[in-house]
């Protein structure tokens, strides 16, 4: 995979009128690769496709429902704890190097189907730099002046 900077150098040289062969050589690209990026009018990072398929079978496929049940019952369970429980439940089936795979599967499950996370936006106001104000309709208090209803607003200002 070529770097964006190599292709950018090639494109810059081509814009100045340099031949494709010479520009490719100066940028460290083969002519065929240079031609590919020139026709695509895109950088290597823009052409990269994320891979969405599995490259090997899921080793936890048969026990995944059990893992999900445990996570739903106690969301704070760690993957290493669940892996140890799986090893006790199915001796000899799993190897120690597979714990990272289980951690990735659990992280994906938590992101897609796990419990909702509390989102907090921390605020640090500086005194007397900002204020909040509000108007409140006061008709509900039924205040009257000389027997006539007095519809008015109350203005409220607070320094943060």
N, C-alpha and C positions, 0 to 999 in steps of 0.2 A: 504494500500500500504506500503510495507516494504521499508526501507531506503537502499541505496547502501552500507552504512557502515556495516549494519547487515549482508547482504549477503556476503560482502567481508570477514568479520570475519568468517562466516560459511565456505567459500571456503578455507580460510587460514588454518582453523582447519582440514578440510578434506585432504588437501595436506600433513599435518603432520601425517596422519594416524589415526586420530580420527574417530570413527564410526559416521555414519550419524545421528543416534539418539542423541548421546552426543554432537556432533558439533551443531546440530540444537538447542538443549536445551541451550547450552552456548551462542549462538548467539541470542536467543530470538525468534526463528522461530518454527513453527509447522513442524513436519516431512514432511507433505505433501507439504508445501510451500518450504521447503528446497530442496525436491526432484525436484520440478518444476524448481527452479533456477539452480540446478545442471545439469539437463537434457538440459536446454536451453543454458547453458554456457554463460549467459548474466546477467547483472545487471538490477534491476527494472527500472532504468531510460532509459536503452536501449530497454526494452520491451514495454514501454509506447507508445500507439498509439494516435495521435492527433484525436480529434473527428471532423468530417467534416459535420455532419448533424445538422439541427436545432432541438432544443428540444421543441420549441413552435412556433406557427405561427407568422409571421412578422406583428406587429401591424400597421406598416406604409406601408404595401403592396399596398393598394388602392391609397394612396397619394404619393407614391415614385416617379412616373414620374413627378409630380409637383415639388417635392423637387429637383430632378435632373435638371429640367428646371431653377429653381431659382439659383442653384449652377453654372450652365453653364453661366448664365447671369451675375452673380456677384460672383466670386469664393471666395471672402473674407467674404462672409456671414457666421456667426457663427451658430452652431446647435441650440443654445438657442433662437436666433432670429427667425430661421425657425420654431422652435417648437411653439413659441408665435404666429406666423402667422398661423400655422396649427390650433392652438386652437381657434383663431378668426374665421377662415374659417369653422371649424367643431366644434362648441361649444358642450361640454359634451362628445366628442368622446375620447379625450386623457386625461391622468392623469399626474400630475407633476412628478411622479416617472419614467415616460417613456422618459424623456429628455436624460438620459444617454444612453438608447438604440438607440435613434436617433443619438447621438454623435458617437457611435461606427459604425453605418451604414454609416454615412457621412465620417468618417475616412477611412473606408474600400473602399468606392467609390473613395475618393481622391487618395488613394494609387494605385487603379487599373485603374481608368478611368479619374481621375482629370487632371488638367493642369500640364504641365511639370514643374519640379522644377529646379532652377538654382543651379548647383553644383559648389562650390568654394573650391579650395584647398589653404588655406592660406600658404604663404611662408614668412619666416623671415630670409633672408640671413644675415650672419655676414660679415662686410666689410673686403675685401682682403683675405677672406678664400676660395673663389671659383671664378672661371672665366669661361666665355663662349667664345668659339672661333668658327670661321666659315671661309670657303673659298668661294670666289665668282669668277665665271668665267667672264672674262672681254672682251671676243671676240666681244660682241655686241657694244663696243665703237669704233671698227675698228681702233685701234692704229697701226701705221706702224713704222718700223725702216728701213731707207734706202729703202723705197718703199715696203718692205716685211711686211705682216701682222704679228703682234706680239701677239700670243696667250699666255696669262698669267693669273695667279690667283692672287687675292688680299686676303691677310690674315688679319683677323680682330679679335682682342682680347679685351674683355671688362671685367673688374672686376665687380662682382655683388655688 
